[in-house]
Amino acid sequence: MNGVKKKFGDTGQSLSEGLVGWSKWINSQKPARSQFATFPDVLRQLVQTLTTTNGQLNAFVDTLISAKGASGHLDVSLDRHIACWLFVQNVNSGIKTACGATITSMEGLS
């Protein structure tokens, strides 16, 4: 699980950093908006998907938290499980923020 978590985190961070860097390039170079075709719409859909996913993760984590207290062994297991899902949620939020910055940069073009 830790290997998957690390790979997911590294990939999400790379995507976020790439989008932020691209946004800076767009803001400095001011290419024509038409060059991006429907890509802003694709990013909007990704933002929507990440918003829905994180909402569902919130509900799932809340359910896991409410199950705590039955036994010490179960609580330890739940805590590890919760930590993993919160990590996924955090990575998703970073990607969502980076997508938003890129969309904003593209929308500012002529």
N, C-alpha and C positions, 0 to 999 in steps of 0.2 A: 504494500500500500504506500509506503514512503517513497518508493521509486516512482510510482504513478503520480503521486502528489508533487514530487519535485519536477517531473517532466511537464505536468500541467502548469505548474507555477512558472517554470522557465519559458514555456511556450507563450503563456498569457502575457508575461512581462515583455517578451520580445515583440509580440503583436502590439501591445500598448506603446512601447517605446518607438516602434516603427511608425505607427500612426501619428504620434506626437511629433516626431521628426519630419514626417511628410507634411503635417499641418504647418510647421514652421517654414518649410520650403515653399509651400503654396502661398503663405502670407508674404514671403519675401520676393518670390518670382512673379506672382500674379498671372498665371497662365489663364487661357480662356476657359470659362466655365464649361463650355461645350466639350472640352477634351475629356471630361470625366463622365460623360454620357449618363448612365443610370446608376453609377457607383454610389452617389449620395443616398439613393433609394435603398440600395443594398445595405448600406450602413444603418439607415433608419430601421430596416427590418431586423438587423442584428441587435440594435439597441432594444427594440420591442421584445425580442426573444430573450435577451439577457434580463430585462425587467421582469418578464413573466417567470423566468427560471428562478431569479433571486426571490421573488415573492413566494414561489412554491417551496424554495429552500427554507425561507423564514418559517413557514407553517410547519414544515417537517422538523426543523430544529426545535420549535416550540413544543411539538408533540414529544420529541425525545426528552426534552428538559422536564416535561410534566411526568414522564415515566420514572424519573430519578427518585430514589428514596426506598425502593423495594429491598435492595440489598447492596452492600458495599461493593461486591464484585461486579454487579450489574452497573452500578454507578461509574466505576472505573472504565468499563467498556463503553458506556454511553458518552462519557466525557471525551474519549478518544474519537468516537464516531462524530460527535458534535464538532470537535476541533477540525476534523477533516472537511466537513461540510461548510463550516465557517470560512475555511481557507479557500474553498472553491468559490464561495460567495464573494470573498474579497477580490480574488482574481477577476471574476466576472465584472465586478464594479469598476476595477481599473480599466478593463477593456471598454466598458460602456462609456466611461469618462473620455477615453482617448478617441472613441468613435465620435462622440459629441463634439470634441475639438476639431476633428477633421471635417465633419459636416458643416460646422460654423465657418471654417476656412473656405470650404467650397462654395457655400452660399454667399460669401462676401465677394465673389468674383463676378465679372461682367460677362 
